[in-house]
Amino acid sequence: MSFKDILVHVDKSSHCQDRLELAAAMAVEHGAHLTGLGVKTVPHVPQFVMSQLGPEVAEAQRKFADEAIKVERERFEAAAKAAGVSYEWREAEGDLIESFCMHARYTDFVIAGQIDPRDDDMDGEAGLIDHLVLDAGRPVMVVPYAGKFKSAGHHVMVAWNGSREATRAVNDSMPLLKMASKVEVIVVNPRGGRQGHGEVPGADICLHLARHGVKAEAHAVHAEDMDVGSMLLSRAADESVDMIVMGAYGRSRLRELVLGGATRHIVRHMTIPVLMSH
């Protein structure tokens, strides 16, 4: 298995260029076809507003949306041509989340951007990452809005807790893990028992990876006074990791949204690209 079809979200945010360059670099590394998706959303104008202001308002909004999607296409095509990858541009109109999830199902790997709450050009993208991870059925790599990432996946940290979601993430990221120069499996606050991590936490999944040609090191980390998300990011910074692989929303999404959790913390505070699977 390898990534041969990569989809990247293209928007008009100030961070999109860095996301496009990283997506193009990964397409080069994997010999993949790169697809850029721009979604044209035209705000709904209530009828009573239309009756007072006339159709000029709707026409102006549509013209703005057309101009914005044209700029997005130009940015994507310029990045793809500069990298020398096989590429195509797709445009959709309507609901961003529904459109992106639908197109994602016809690719191997999805690249999207972390929401920057200070960037007005990312309005309407709240919830995109959640829905992609839970509904698209494909691994999703989220690129932080802070920092520049010319490459990712050379030094990978796998967050392992023995769950279904973590298992899915390991399987989905196998093409990346096989190409990585270093892979670390991190088990935070391992537990014993039938639902635990075995006699040596992380050893069993490392053995599985070894059978796929991936040489991985297992590390158990104990930090009862720190939440899992903070521990993972701290460890990644200490070890100069350039990508985290993790399962997302092991509990219900509602519980994560209300109470927090590792997924929610990582989505909000990530400092390096994170590959998530559910």
C-alpha positions in Angstrom: 0.0 0.0 0.0 1.2 3.5 -0.7 -0.3 7.0 -1.0 -1.1 7.5 -4.7 -3.9 10.0 -4.4 -3.6 13.0 -2.1 -6.2 15.7 -1.6 -5.4 19.1 -0.1 -7.9 21.7 1.0 -7.4 25.1 -0.7 -8.8 28.3 0.8 -7.9 31.9 0.9 -6.3 32.0 4.3 -2.9 33.4 4.9 -1.6 29.9 5.8 -2.8 28.1 2.7 0.5 28.6 0.8 2.5 26.7 3.4 -0.1 23.9 3.3 0.1 23.7 -0.5 3.9 23.5 -0.5 3.9 20.7 2.1 1.2 18.8 0.2 3.2 19.1 -3.0 6.4 17.9 -1.3 4.6 14.9 0.1 3.2 14.1 -3.3 6.7 14.2 -4.7 8.0 11.8 -2.0 5.2 9.3 -2.5 4.9 9.6 -6.3 1.3 10.6 -5.8 -1.2 12.5 -7.8 -2.2 15.8 -6.0 -5.7 17.1 -6.1 -6.6 20.6 -4.9 -10.2 21.2 -3.8 -11.7 24.7 -3.5 -15.2 25.0 -2.2 -17.2 28.1 -3.3 -19.7 29.1 -0.6 -22.1 31.9 -1.3 -23.8 33.2 1.8 -27.6 32.9 1.8 -29.4 36.2 1.7 -32.8 36.2 3.4 -35.7 37.1 1.1 -36.6 40.2 3.2 -33.1 41.5 2.7 -33.3 40.9 -1.0 -36.6 42.7 -1.2 -35.1 45.8 0.5 -31.6 45.9 -1.1 -32.3 44.2 -4.4 -30.5 41.4 -6.3 -27.3 43.4 -6.4 -26.3 42.1 -3.0 -26.5 38.5 -4.1 -24.8 39.2 -7.3 -21.9 41.0 -5.5 -21.5 38.1 -3.2 -21.4 35.6 -6.0 -18.8 37.7 -7.9 -16.6 37.8 -4.8 -16.9 34.0 -4.4 -15.9 33.6 -8.1 -12.9 35.8 -7.8 -11.8 34.1 -4.6 -12.0 30.6 -6.1 -10.0 31.8 -9.1 -7.2 33.0 -6.8 -7.2 29.7 -4.9 -6.9 27.7 -8.1 -4.0 29.8 -9.3 -2.2 29.4 -6.0 -2.7 25.6 -6.1 -1.6 25.2 -9.7 1.5 27.3 -9.1 2.6 25.2 -6.1 1.9 21.9 -8.0 3.8 23.1 -11.1 6.8 24.3 -9.0 7.0 20.8 -7.4 6.6 19.0 -10.7 3.8 16.7 -9.6 0.9 15.2 -11.4 -2.1 17.4 -10.3 -5.7 18.4 -10.9 -8.0 21.1 -9.6 -11.5 20.5 -8.4 -14.2 23.0 -7.6 -17.3 22.4 -5.5 -20.1 24.8 -4.6 -22.2 24.5 -1.5 -21.6 23.2 2.0 -17.8 23.0 2.7 -17.9 20.0 5.1 -20.2 17.9 2.9 -18.2 18.7 -0.2 -14.9 18.0 1.3 -15.9 14.7 2.9 -17.4 13.5 -0.3 -14.2 14.3 -2.4 -12.0 12.9 0.4 -13.5 9.4 0.0 -12.0 9.1 -3.4 -8.4 9.7 -2.3 -5.9 7.9 -0.1 -4.8 10.8 2.1 -6.2 14.2 3.1 -4.4 17.3 4.0 -6.2 20.2 5.7 -5.3 23.2 7.9 -5.7 23.9 11.6 -8.2 26.6 12.3 -6.6 29.9 13.1 -9.2 31.8 15.2 -7.7 35.1 14.2 -7.9 34.6 10.5 -11.3 35.8 9.1 -10.5 34.0 5.8 -11.1 30.7 7.7 -14.7 31.7 8.7 -17.0 28.8 8.0 -14.3 26.1 8.5 -15.0 25.4 12.1 -15.8 21.7 12.5 -14.1 20.8 9.2 -11.3 18.7 10.8 -13.8 17.0 13.2 -16.0 15.9 10.3 -13.2 14.9 8.0 -11.7 12.6 10.7 -15.0 11.1 11.7 -16.9 11.0 8.4 -14.5 10.9 5.4 -13.1 7.4 6.1 -9.5 8.5 5.2 -6.5 9.5 7.3 -6.3 13.3 7.7 -3.1 15.2 8.2 -3.7 18.6 9.9 -1.1 21.3 9.2 -0.6 23.9 12.0 -1.3 27.5 11.1 1.8 28.5 13.0 5.2 27.7 11.5 6.5 26.5 8.1 6.9 22.8 7.2 8.8 22.0 4.1 8.5 18.3 4.8 6.9 15.9 7.3 7.0 12.2 8.2 10.8 11.7 8.6 10.8 11.5 12.4 7.4 10.2 13.4 5.9 9.7 16.8 3.0 7.2 17.1 0.7 7.8 20.0 -0.3 4.3 21.1 -3.0 3.3 23.6 -4.1 0.0 22.2 -7.5 1.4 21.1 -9.3 0.7 17.9 -8.6 4.3 16.7 -4.9 4.0 17.4 -4.8 0.7 15.5 -6.6 2.4 12.6 -4.1 5.3 12.6 -1.1 2.9 12.5 -2.5 1.0 9.6 -3.5 4.2 7.7 -0.1 5.7 8.2 1.9 2.6 7.2 3.1 4.2 3.9 4.6 7.1 5.9 6.0 4.9 8.6 7.8 2.8 6.0 9.5 5.9 4.5 10.4 7.5 7.9 14.0 7.5 9.0 12.9 7.2 12.7 9.7 6.0 14.3 8.9 6.2 18.0 5.9 4.6 19.7 4.8 6.5 22.8 2.5 5.0 25.4 1.4 7.5 28.0 0.5 6.2 31.4 0.2 2.6 30.3 -2.2 0.3 32.2 -2.1 -3.4 32.8 -4.8 -6.1 32.6 -6.7 -7.6 29.7 -7.3 -4.2 28.2 -3.8 -3.0 28.8 -0.7 -2.8 26.7 1.0 -6.1 27.5 4.1 -6.9 29.6 6.2 -4.3 27.8 4.0 -1.4 26.7 4.3 -0.7 23.0 6.4 -3.8 22.3 3.6 -5.7 20.5 2.8 -2.9 18.1 6.5 -2.4 17.4 6.8 -6.1 16.6 3.9 -5.7 14.2 5.6 -2.7 12.6 8.8 -4.6 12.3 7.1 -7.3 10.2 6.2 -4.5 7.8 9.8 -3.3 7.6 9.4 -0.4 10.1 12.0 -0.2 12.8 10.3 1.4 15.7 11.3 2.1 19.3 8.8 1.8 22.2 8.7 4.3 25.1 6.4 4.4 28.0 5.9 7.8 29.6 4.4 8.3 33.1 2.9 11.7 33.8 -0.2 11.4 35.9 -0.2 15.1 36.6 -0.3 16.2 32.9 -3.0 15.5 30.3 -2.1 13.2 27.4 -2.3 15.9 24.7 0.2 18.2 26.5 2.5 15.2 27.1 2.5 14.2 23.5 3.3 17.7 22.3 6.0 18.2 24.9 7.6 14.9 24.0 7.4 15.7 20.3 9.2 19.0 20.9 11.9 17.4 23.0 12.6 14.7 20.4 12.4 17.0 17.3 9.6 14.9 15.9 8.1 16.3 12.6 4.8 14.4 12.6 2.5 12.8 15.2 0.3 9.8 14.2 -2.7 9.2 16.5 -6.2 7.8 16.7 -8.8 10.5 17.1 -12.0 10.6 19.3 -11.6 7.4 21.1 -14.5 8.4 23.3 -17.6 10.0 21.8 -17.2 13.3 19.9 -19.7 15.0 22.3 -17.6 14.0 25.3 -14.4 15.3 23.7 -16.1 18.6 22.7 -17.5 19.2 26.2 -14.8 17.8 28.4 -11.8 18.1 26.2 -9.5 15.2 25.7 -6.3 14.4 23.8 -7.8 14.9 20.4 -9.3 18.3 21.3 -6.1 19.5 22.9 -4.0 18.4 19.9 -6.3 20.1 17.4 -6.2 23.3 19.3 -2.5 23.4 20.3 -0.6 21.4 17.6 2.9 22.6 16.8 3.7 20.0 14.1 1.6 18.2 11.5 -0.6 15.5 13.0 -2.1 12.5 11.1 -5.4 11.5 12.6 -7.6 8.5 11.9 -10.8 7.3 13.4 
